[in-house]
Amino acid sequence: MRDSGKHVREYVDGWLGDAGGWVWRWMIF
């Protein structure tokens, strides 16, 4: 369960594509 966050991030990055990094940076500040 510890890696669930990583898996979610990888899934979102794949779904958003190149915009994934920007979205995560904006969400995390």
mmCIF file as Biopython writes it, N, C-alpha, C and O atoms, coordinates in Angstrom:
data_model
#
loop_
_atom_site.group_PDB
_atom_site.id
_atom_site.type_symbol
_atom_site.label_atom_id
_atom_site.label_alt_id
_atom_site.label_comp_id
_atom_site.label_asym_id
_atom_site.label_entity_id
_atom_site.label_seq_id
_atom_site.pdbx_PDB_ins_code
_atom_site.Cartn_x
_atom_site.Cartn_y
_atom_site.Cartn_z
_atom_site.occupancy
_atom_site.B_iso_or_equiv
_atom_site.auth_seq_id
_atom_site.auth_asym_id
_atom_site.pdbx_PDB_model_num
ATOM 1   N N  . MET A ? 1  ? 0.831  -1.191 0.000   1.0 0.0 1  A 1 
ATOM 2   C CA . MET A ? 1  ? 0.000  0.000  0.000   1.0 0.0 1  A 1 
ATOM 3   C C  . MET A ? 1  ? 0.874  1.252  0.000   1.0 0.0 1  A 1 
ATOM 4   O O  . MET A ? 1  ? 0.428  2.334  -0.382  1.0 0.0 1  A 1 
ATOM 5   N N  . ARG A ? 2  ? 2.112  1.090  0.430   1.0 0.0 2  A 1 
ATOM 6   C CA . ARG A ? 2  ? 3.019  2.235  0.540   1.0 0.0 2  A 1 
ATOM 7   C C  . ARG A ? 2  ? 3.278  2.874  -0.819  1.0 0.0 2  A 1 
ATOM 8   O O  . ARG A ? 2  ? 3.510  4.080  -0.907  1.0 0.0 2  A 1 
ATOM 9   N N  . ASP A ? 3  ? 3.241  2.064  -1.881  1.0 0.0 3  A 1 
ATOM 10  C CA . ASP A ? 3  ? 3.574  2.572  -3.222  1.0 0.0 3  A 1 
ATOM 11  C C  . ASP A ? 3  ? 2.338  3.020  -4.004  1.0 0.0 3  A 1 
ATOM 12  O O  . ASP A ? 3  ? 2.437  3.372  -5.180  1.0 0.0 3  A 1 
ATOM 13  N N  . SER A ? 4  ? 1.182  3.006  -3.353  1.0 0.0 4  A 1 
ATOM 14  C CA . SER A ? 4  ? -0.053 3.333  -4.079  1.0 0.0 4  A 1 
ATOM 15  C C  . SER A ? 4  ? 0.026  4.726  -4.691  1.0 0.0 4  A 1 
ATOM 16  O O  . SER A ? 4  ? -0.437 4.937  -5.812  1.0 0.0 4  A 1 
ATOM 17  N N  . GLY A ? 5  ? 0.611  5.679  -3.963  1.0 0.0 5  A 1 
ATOM 18  C CA . GLY A ? 5  ? 0.724  7.038  -4.489  1.0 0.0 5  A 1 
ATOM 19  C C  . GLY A ? 5  ? 1.549  7.085  -5.755  1.0 0.0 5  A 1 
ATOM 20  O O  . GLY A ? 5  ? 1.227  7.814  -6.693  1.0 0.0 5  A 1 
ATOM 21  N N  . LYS A ? 6  ? 2.628  6.295  -5.780  1.0 0.0 6  A 1 
ATOM 22  C CA . LYS A ? 6  ? 3.480  6.261  -6.969  1.0 0.0 6  A 1 
ATOM 23  C C  . LYS A ? 6  ? 2.708  5.702  -8.159  1.0 0.0 6  A 1 
ATOM 24  O O  . LYS A ? 6  ? 2.799  6.221  -9.271  1.0 0.0 6  A 1 
ATOM 25  N N  . HIS A ? 7  ? 1.948  4.638  -7.912  1.0 0.0 7  A 1 
ATOM 26  C CA . HIS A ? 7  ? 1.189  4.034  -9.007  1.0 0.0 7  A 1 
ATOM 27  C C  . HIS A ? 7  ? 0.152  5.011  -9.546  1.0 0.0 7  A 1 
ATOM 28  O O  . HIS A ? 7  ? -0.063 5.102  -10.754 1.0 0.0 7  A 1 
ATOM 29  N N  . VAL A ? 8  ? -0.481 5.736  -8.641  1.0 0.0 8  A 1 
ATOM 30  C CA . VAL A ? 8  ? -1.487 6.715  -9.067  1.0 0.0 8  A 1 
ATOM 31  C C  . VAL A ? 8  ? -0.826 7.788  -9.903  1.0 0.0 8  A 1 
ATOM 32  O O  . VAL A ? 8  ? -1.369 8.204  -10.926 1.0 0.0 8  A 1 
ATOM 33  N N  . ARG A ? 9  ? 0.341  8.240  -9.478  1.0 0.0 9  A 1 
ATOM 34  C CA . ARG A ? 9  ? 1.036  9.285  -10.229 1.0 0.0 9  A 1 
ATOM 35  C C  . ARG A ? 9  ? 1.422  8.778  -11.615 1.0 0.0 9  A 1 
ATOM 36  O O  . ARG A ? 9  ? 1.269  9.493  -12.606 1.0 0.0 9  A 1 
ATOM 37  N N  . GLU A ? 10 ? 1.922  7.544  -11.686 1.0 0.0 10 A 1 
ATOM 38  C CA . GLU A ? 10 ? 2.307  6.986  -12.992 1.0 0.0 10 A 1 
ATOM 39  C C  . GLU A ? 10 ? 1.083  6.873  -13.900 1.0 0.0 10 A 1 
ATOM 40  O O  . GLU A ? 10 ? 1.161  7.141  -15.099 1.0 0.0 10 A 1 
ATOM 41  N N  . TYR A ? 11 ? -0.046 6.475  -13.316 1.0 0.0 11 A 1 
ATOM 42  C CA . TYR A ? 11 ? -1.280 6.345  -14.106 1.0 0.0 11 A 1 
ATOM 43  C C  . TYR A ? 11 ? -1.718 7.706  -14.626 1.0 0.0 11 A 1 
ATOM 44  O O  . TYR A ? 11 ? -2.070 7.845  -15.797 1.0 0.0 11 A 1 
ATOM 45  N N  . VAL A ? 12 ? -1.696 8.713  -13.752 1.0 0.0 12 A 1 
ATOM 46  C CA . VAL A ? 12 ? -2.120 10.057 -14.156 1.0 0.0 12 A 1 
ATOM 47  C C  . VAL A ? 12 ? -1.162 10.623 -15.191 1.0 0.0 12 A 1 
ATOM 48  O O  . VAL A ? 12 ? -1.590 11.247 -16.161 1.0 0.0 12 A 1 
ATOM 49  N N  . ASP A ? 13 ? 0.144  10.407 -14.988 1.0 0.0 13 A 1 
ATOM 50  C CA . ASP A ? 13 ? 1.129  10.903 -15.954 1.0 0.0 13 A 1 
ATOM 51  C C  . ASP A ? 13 ? 0.881  10.290 -17.329 1.0 0.0 13 A 1 
ATOM 52  O O  . ASP A ? 13 ? 0.968  10.977 -18.347 1.0 0.0 13 A 1 
ATOM 53  N N  . GLY A ? 14 ? 0.571  8.991  -17.352 1.0 0.0 14 A 1 
ATOM 54  C CA . GLY A ? 14 ? 0.315  8.325  -18.621 1.0 0.0 14 A 1 
ATOM 55  C C  . GLY A ? 14 ? -0.971 8.825  -19.270 1.0 0.0 14 A 1 
ATOM 56  O O  . GLY A ? 14 ? -1.070 8.930  -20.493 1.0 0.0 14 A 1 
ATOM 57  N N  . TRP A ? 15 ? -1.965 9.133  -18.415 1.0 0.0 15 A 1 
ATOM 58  C CA . TRP A ? 15 ? -3.266 9.579  -18.922 1.0 0.0 15 A 1 
ATOM 59  C C  . TRP A ? 15 ? -3.172 11.005 -19.453 1.0 0.0 15 A 1 
ATOM 60  O O  . TRP A ? 15 ? -3.763 11.323 -20.485 1.0 0.0 15 A 1 
ATOM 61  N N  . LEU A ? 16 ? -2.436 11.858 -18.759 1.0 0.0 16 A 1 
ATOM 62  C CA . LEU A ? 16 ? -2.327 13.259 -19.170 1.0 0.0 16 A 1 
ATOM 63  C C  . LEU A ? 16 ? -1.239 13.463 -20.208 1.0 0.0 16 A 1 
ATOM 64  O O  . LEU A ? 16 ? -1.259 14.442 -20.954 1.0 0.0 16 A 1 
ATOM 65  N N  . GLY A ? 17 ? -0.283 12.533 -20.254 1.0 0.0 17 A 1 
ATOM 66  C CA . GLY A ? 17 ? 0.807  12.660 -21.216 1.0 0.0 17 A 1 
ATOM 67  C C  . GLY A ? 17 ? 1.808  13.722 -20.776 1.0 0.0 17 A 1 
ATOM 68  O O  . GLY A ? 17 ? 2.186  13.775 -19.606 1.0 0.0 17 A 1 
ATOM 69  N N  . ASP A ? 18 ? 2.234  14.560 -21.702 1.0 0.0 18 A 1 
ATOM 70  C CA . ASP A ? 18 ? 3.263  15.556 -21.398 1.0 0.0 18 A 1 
ATOM 71  C C  . ASP A ? 18 ? 2.787  16.569 -20.364 1.0 0.0 18 A 1 
ATOM 72  O O  . ASP A ? 18 ? 3.603  17.167 -19.661 1.0 0.0 18 A 1 
ATOM 73  N N  . ALA A ? 19 ? 1.482  16.766 -20.266 1.0 0.0 19 A 1 
ATOM 74  C CA . ALA A ? 19 ? 0.952  17.747 -19.317 1.0 0.0 19 A 1 
ATOM 75  C C  . ALA A ? 19 ? 0.997  17.232 -17.876 1.0 0.0 19 A 1 
ATOM 76  O O  . ALA A ? 19 ? 0.828  18.003 -16.932 1.0 0.0 19 A 1 
ATOM 77  N N  . GLY A ? 20 ? 1.224  15.929 -17.712 1.0 0.0 20 A 1 
ATOM 78  C CA . GLY A ? 20 ? 1.219  15.338 -16.375 1.0 0.0 20 A 1 
ATOM 79  C C  . GLY A ? 20 ? 2.178  16.019 -15.416 1.0 0.0 20 A 1 
ATOM 80  O O  . GLY A ? 20 ? 1.807  16.331 -14.284 1.0 0.0 20 A 1 
ATOM 81  N N  . GLY A ? 21 ? 3.412  16.253 -15.858 1.0 0.0 21 A 1 
ATOM 82  C CA . GLY A ? 21 ? 4.404  16.890 -14.986 1.0 0.0 21 A 1 
ATOM 83  C C  . GLY A ? 21 ? 3.965  18.280 -14.559 1.0 0.0 21 A 1 
ATOM 84  O O  . GLY A ? 21 ? 4.160  18.665 -13.406 1.0 0.0 21 A 1 
ATOM 85  N N  . TRP A ? 22 ? 3.379  19.027 -15.466 1.0 0.0 22 A 1 
ATOM 86  C CA . TRP A ? 22 ? 2.926  20.383 -15.141 1.0 0.0 22 A 1 
ATOM 87  C C  . TRP A ? 22 ? 1.786  20.340 -14.133 1.0 0.0 22 A 1 
ATOM 88  O O  . TRP A ? 22 ? 1.750  21.129 -13.190 1.0 0.0 22 A 1 
ATOM 89  N N  . VAL A ? 23 ? 0.854  19.409 -14.340 1.0 0.0 23 A 1 
ATOM 90  C CA . VAL A ? 23 ? -0.289 19.300 -13.431 1.0 0.0 23 A 1 
ATOM 91  C C  . VAL A ? 23 ? 0.177  18.944 -12.029 1.0 0.0 23 A 1 
ATOM 92  O O  . VAL A ? 23 ? -0.289 19.533 -11.054 1.0 0.0 23 A 1 
ATOM 93  N N  . TRP A ? 24 ? 1.102  17.975 -11.914 1.0 0.0 24 A 1 
ATOM 94  C CA . TRP A ? 24 ? 1.592  17.582 -10.589 1.0 0.0 24 A 1 
ATOM 95  C C  . TRP A ? 24 ? 2.326  18.733 -9.934  1.0 0.0 24 A 1 
ATOM 96  O O  . TRP A ? 24 ? 2.184  18.953 -8.732  1.0 0.0 24 A 1 
ATOM 97  N N  . ARG A ? 25 ? 3.110  19.471 -10.706 1.0 0.0 25 A 1 
ATOM 98  C CA . ARG A ? 25 ? 3.860  20.596 -10.143 1.0 0.0 25 A 1 
ATOM 99  C C  . ARG A ? 25 ? 2.900  21.664 -9.631  1.0 0.0 25 A 1 
ATOM 100 O O  . ARG A ? 25 ? 3.144  22.288 -8.599  1.0 0.0 25 A 1 
ATOM 101 N N  . TRP A ? 26 ? 1.798  21.868 -10.369 1.0 0.0 26 A 1 
ATOM 102 C CA . TRP A ? 26 ? 0.805  22.870 -9.968  1.0 0.0 26 A 1 
ATOM 103 C C  . TRP A ? 26 ? 0.055  22.420 -8.711  1.0 0.0 26 A 1 
ATOM 104 O O  . TRP A ? 26 ? -0.215 23.226 -7.820  1.0 0.0 26 A 1 
ATOM 105 N N  . MET A ? 27 ? -0.279 21.128 -8.647  1.0 0.0 27 A 1 
ATOM 106 C CA . MET A ? 27 ? -1.027 20.610 -7.501  1.0 0.0 27 A 1 
ATOM 107 C C  . MET A ? 27 ? -0.185 20.605 -6.233  1.0 0.0 27 A 1 
ATOM 108 O O  . MET A ? 27 ? -0.666 20.948 -5.153  1.0 0.0 27 A 1 
ATOM 109 N N  . ILE A ? 28 ? 1.083  20.211 -6.378  1.0 0.0 28 A 1 
ATOM 110 C CA . ILE A ? 28 ? 1.967  20.077 -5.215  1.0 0.0 28 A 1 
ATOM 111 C C  . ILE A ? 28 ? 2.554  21.428 -4.814  1.0 0.0 28 A 1 
ATOM 112 O O  . ILE A ? 28 ? 3.009  21.604 -3.683  1.0 0.0 28 A 1 
ATOM 113 N N  . PHE A ? 29 ? 2.541  22.384 -5.752  1.0 0.0 29 A 1 
ATOM 114 C CA . PHE A ? 29 ? 3.190  23.676 -5.532  1.0 0.0 29 A 1 
ATOM 115 C C  . PHE A ? 29 ? 4.688  23.448 -5.403  1.0 0.0 29 A 1 
ATOM 116 O O  . PHE A ? 29 ? 5.443  24.401 -5.212  1.0 0.0 29 A 1 
#
